[in-house]
Amino acid sequence: MAKKNPLVSPILKWVGGKRQLLDSIEPLIPKCSTYYEPFLGGGAVLFCRQPAKAVINDSNQELMNVYLTIKEEPEALMRKLKEHREKNCEEYFYHVRALDRDKQGFSNLTNVERAARIIYLNKTCYNGLFRVNSSGEFNSPWGRYKNPNITNETTIQALSAYFNQADITIKCGDYRESLRGIRKGAFVYFDPPYVPISASASFTGYTAGGFGEQEQIALKEQCDALHKRGIKFLLSNSACSFIEDLYKDYKIEYVKAKRAINVNPEKRGEIKEILVHNYEPD
């Protein structure tokens, strides 16, 4: 395995990000021919592991465009982020946020402009909360940060180097499609939208739509299909009776995580999460 670059790290703050759980997750990841992550999100596990060959996917088009742009046009992206940094203020934030209200105009933005917009909004919106409404429009408010790290050139350069030096396939779509062609010897890390631990805790706002009970059951069936083929998988989710019962035939471990991204500060705190796998760790 090539030496890991410690500068390769998440560029975005993301709901359910795994940075604080890496000490629990990383030792469970086995050696593999190809690493798959169908619900990439902020990519903390991928960037910690830095596999030489990987297939990464998320259904969020704006998110995956950020990674593709970092790979293909990092210099142009950093120039655009400098423009955002120089213009940053509350009025400018809401101007940039509103760009997706004009569907025709938004579709004419370049990949660099779209990627820079998402990074800028992520660094300057309230609590770094990427959230969209039912129409898919970004709707987190202004964050009032004094000196946000908008350009983040060091991370962009490190990520671009990793994406280009390793064999990384970047996909955007349904998680099942990203697993097409998977072979024995590969490994899959699933980090789907979690089952809410209470009615008030529900959060599916990072994509327009959601990931409900039926989607969770379909994902478990996907895990069963992988298991029958001898393909190793690891899955994260909330520790609730529904998930515990769903995956009762597999190995289950519990970890504690502090969830800091919540509009209501009173709902931030330590919660129990679950790790499910179908193999003995190396």
C-alpha positions in Angstrom: 0.0 0.0 0.0 1.3 3.4 -0.9 2.1 5.8 1.9 -0.9 7.8 3.0 -1.0 11.6 2.5 -2.2 13.1 5.8 -3.4 16.2 3.8 -6.0 14.1 2.0 -9.1 14.8 4.1 -12.8 15.9 3.7 -13.3 19.2 1.9 -16.9 19.5 3.0 -18.7 19.2 6.4 -21.4 16.7 5.8 -24.4 15.3 7.8 -23.4 12.0 9.3 -19.7 12.5 8.6 -17.4 9.8 9.9 -14.3 11.7 11.0 -14.9 11.1 14.7 -15.6 7.4 14.2 -12.5 6.6 12.1 -10.7 4.9 15.0 -13.6 2.4 15.2 -14.2 2.0 11.4 -10.8 1.9 9.9 -9.5 -1.2 11.7 -12.5 -3.1 10.5 -11.8 -2.5 6.8 -10.1 -5.6 5.3 -7.6 -5.8 2.5 -9.4 -5.8 -0.9 -8.9 -5.5 -4.6 -11.3 -2.7 -5.0 -12.9 -0.4 -2.4 -16.5 0.6 -3.0 -18.4 3.4 -1.2 -21.9 3.8 -2.7 -23.0 6.6 -0.2 -19.8 8.7 -0.2 -21.0 11.9 1.5 -18.0 13.7 3.0 -15.7 10.8 2.2 -13.9 10.6 5.6 -13.4 6.8 5.5 -12.2 6.9 1.9 -9.7 9.7 2.5 -8.5 8.0 5.7 -8.0 4.7 3.9 -6.8 6.1 0.6 -7.2 2.8 -1.4 -5.3 2.4 -4.6 -8.4 1.4 -6.5 -11.9 2.5 -5.6 -15.4 3.1 -6.9 -17.2 6.0 -5.2 -20.8 7.1 -5.6 -23.5 9.4 -4.2 -26.9 10.3 -5.4 -26.2 14.0 -4.7 -25.1 15.5 -8.0 -23.7 18.7 -6.6 -21.5 16.7 -4.1 -20.1 14.4 -6.8 -19.5 17.3 -9.1 -17.3 18.8 -6.4 -15.1 15.6 -6.4 -15.0 15.4 -10.2 -14.0 19.1 -10.4 -11.3 18.7 -7.8 -9.9 15.8 -9.9 -10.1 17.5 -13.3 -10.0 21.3 -12.7 -8.4 22.1 -9.3 -6.7 25.3 -10.4 -9.8 26.8 -11.9 -11.8 25.7 -8.8 -9.3 27.5 -6.5 -9.5 30.7 -8.6 -13.3 30.7 -8.3 -13.2 30.1 -4.6 -10.8 33.1 -4.2 -13.5 35.2 -5.9 -16.1 34.0 -3.4 -13.7 34.7 -0.5 -13.2 38.3 -1.7 -16.9 38.9 -2.1 -18.0 37.1 1.0 -20.7 38.8 3.0 -24.3 38.1 4.0 -25.8 39.7 0.9 -23.4 37.9 -1.4 -24.1 34.6 0.4 -27.8 34.8 -0.3 -27.1 35.8 -3.9 -25.0 32.7 -4.4 -27.5 30.5 -2.5 -30.4 31.7 -4.8 -28.7 30.6 -8.0 -30.5 27.3 -8.0 -33.9 29.0 -7.9 -33.4 29.8 -11.6 -33.4 26.3 -13.1 -32.4 27.5 -16.6 -29.6 29.7 -15.4 -28.3 27.1 -12.9 -28.1 24.5 -15.7 -25.8 26.9 -17.6 -23.3 27.1 -14.8 -20.0 25.3 -15.5 -18.8 22.4 -13.3 -16.3 24.7 -11.7 -18.9 27.3 -10.9 -21.2 24.7 -9.4 -18.5 23.1 -7.3 -17.2 26.4 -6.0 -20.7 27.4 -5.1 -21.2 24.3 -3.0 -17.9 24.6 -1.2 -18.5 28.3 -0.6 -22.0 27.7 0.8 -20.7 24.8 2.9 -18.0 27.0 4.5 -20.3 29.9 5.1 -23.8 28.6 5.9 -25.1 28.0 9.4 -23.3 25.1 11.1 -22.0 23.8 7.8 -25.4 22.2 7.2 -25.9 21.1 3.5 -29.7 21.0 3.3 -32.1 21.3 0.4 -35.9 21.7 0.2 -38.3 19.4 -1.6 -37.4 21.2 -4.9 -33.8 20.5 -4.4 -32.9 24.1 -3.6 -30.2 24.9 -1.0 -31.9 26.5 2.0 -29.4 26.7 4.9 -29.1 30.2 6.3 -26.0 32.5 6.5 -23.6 31.4 9.2 -21.9 34.7 10.3 -18.4 33.2 10.5 -15.6 35.8 10.9 -12.9 34.1 8.8 -14.1 30.9 7.1 -11.6 28.8 5.2 -13.3 29.2 1.8 -10.3 28.5 -0.5 -8.8 25.5 1.3 -6.1 25.2 -1.3 -4.0 22.6 0.6 -6.9 20.1 0.8 -8.0 20.6 -2.8 -4.4 20.0 -4.1 -4.0 16.9 -2.0 -7.3 15.5 -3.0 -6.7 16.2 -6.7 -3.3 14.4 -6.5 -4.9 11.4 -4.8 -7.8 11.2 -7.3 -5.4 11.3 -10.2 -2.7 9.0 -8.8 -5.0 6.3 -7.6 -7.5 4.4 -9.8 -10.7 6.1 -8.7 -14.0 5.8 -10.5 -16.4 8.6 -9.7 -20.1 7.9 -10.2 -23.4 9.7 -9.4 -26.6 7.8 -9.1 -28.4 4.9 -7.4 -26.1 3.0 -5.0 -27.1 -0.3 -6.7 -25.9 0.9 -10.0 -22.5 1.7 -8.5 -22.1 -1.9 -7.5 -22.6 -3.3 -11.0 -19.8 -5.5 -12.0 -18.4 -5.9 -8.5 -16.3 -9.1 -8.1 -15.2 -11.3 -5.2 -12.2 -9.7 -3.5 -13.8 -6.3 -3.4 -15.1 -4.6 -0.3 -18.1 -2.3 0.2 -18.6 0.3 2.9 -22.2 1.4 3.2 -23.0 4.7 5.0 -26.6 5.3 4.0 -28.9 8.0 5.4 -29.6 6.8 8.9 -32.9 5.6 10.4 -34.0 8.5 12.6 -33.8 7.6 16.3 -36.9 9.7 17.0 -39.6 11.4 14.9 -38.0 14.8 15.6 -34.6 13.6 14.7 -35.4 12.8 11.1 -33.0 14.2 8.6 -33.1 13.3 4.9 -32.6 16.9 3.6 -29.2 16.5 1.9 -31.0 15.3 -1.2 -34.5 16.1 -2.4 -36.5 13.0 -1.5 -35.5 10.6 1.3 -34.4 7.2 2.4 -37.2 5.5 4.3 -38.0 2.1 5.8 -38.5 0.4 2.4 -35.2 1.8 1.2 -33.4 0.4 4.3 -35.0 -3.0 3.7 -33.9 -2.9 0.0 -30.3 -2.1 1.2 -30.3 -5.0 3.5 -31.3 -7.2 0.6 -28.4 -5.8 -1.3 -26.1 -6.8 1.6 -27.6 -10.3 1.5 -26.8 -10.6 -2.2 -23.2 -9.5 -1.6 -22.8 -11.9 1.3 -24.1 -14.9 -0.8 -21.3 -14.0 -3.4 -18.7 -13.9 -0.7 -18.1 -10.2 -0.9 -17.3 -8.4 2.3 -19.3 -5.4 3.5 -19.4 -3.0 6.4 -22.5 -0.9 7.1 -23.1 2.1 9.5 -26.5 3.1 10.8 -28.2 4.3 13.9 -28.5 1.9 16.8 -32.3 1.3 16.8 -34.4 -1.9 17.1 -35.4 -1.7 13.4 -31.8 -1.9 12.2 -30.7 -4.4 14.9 -33.5 -6.7 13.9 -32.9 -6.2 10.2 -29.2 -7.2 10.4 -29.5 -9.8 13.3 -27.9 -12.5 11.2 -24.7 -10.5 10.8 -22.0 -9.3 13.2 -23.0 -6.1 15.1 -20.8 -3.7 17.0 -21.8 -0.5 18.8 -20.0 2.9 18.8 -20.8 6.3 20.3 -20.7 9.4 18.2 -21.2 13.1 18.9 -23.5 14.5 16.2 -22.7 18.2 16.0 -24.7 19.1 12.9 -28.2 20.0 14.0 -30.1 23.2 13.6 -31.3 22.8 17.2 -28.2 22.9 19.6 -30.2 21.0 22.2 -30.3 18.0 19.8 -26.5 17.8 19.4 -24.9 15.3 21.6 -23.7 11.7 22.0 -25.7 9.0 20.3 -25.1 5.3 19.8 -24.5 4.0 16.3 -24.2 0.5 14.8 -21.5 -1.1 12.6 -22.6 -4.3 10.8 -20.2 -6.6 8.9 -20.2 -10.1 7.4 -16.6 -11.1 8.1 -14.0 -11.4 10.8 -11.7 -8.3 10.7 -8.1 -8.9 9.5 
